[in-house]
């Protein structure tokens, strides 16, 4: 799924212009990112839950050279699908 796909769905369902639909899609994505930063999670009922998880620093292997590489601690976003979404798919 892409921003263009979301914009086209918004445009088709609301009969607005492509520019307005693109702005609405951008605002939706921005609101989700802001909510993830603020609360560390975001739930869309009947779709699923996005959560922010911390990752620990670790050692990894460079596949090209085989050398060990240190990977810094960071954050990643996880998604858990709702039971309704699982049934629909």
C-alpha positions, -999 to +999 in steps of 0.1 A: +000+000+000+013+034-009+003+070-002-009+072-038-032+043-032-046+058-001-051+091-019-069+074-048-093+056-024-100+089-006-106+106-040-130+079-052-150+078-020-154+115-014-154+128-050-128+154-042-098+166-063-066+146-065-047+174-047-071+174-018-070+136-016-032+136-016-032+162+012-057+142+032-035+110+028-004+129+039-023+143+069-035+108+079+000+093+077+014+123+096-012+119+123-004+082+127+034+089+130+027+117+156+006+094+176+032+067+175+059+092+187+036+105+214+020+074+229+042+046+215+012+029+200-018+034+177-049+012+172-073+011+143-104-008+154-111-038+132-077-035+115-049-038+140-024-022+164+009-005+157+034-004+186+069+010+190+094-015+203+129-008+215+157-029+200+189-037+219+224-031+206+238-063+191+264-078+169+256-087+133+275-101+104+284-083+072+272-107+046+297-095+020+328-096+040+318-119+069+331-093+095+312-087+127+295-053+129+280-035+159+244-025+155+232+004+177+201+002+198+171+017+182+133+016+177+111-003+153+073-004+146+055-036+150+020-045+138-005-070+151-035-077+130-069-078+147-090-110+146-115-093+122-087-085+097-074-121+100-109-135+092-114-111+063-081-121+047 
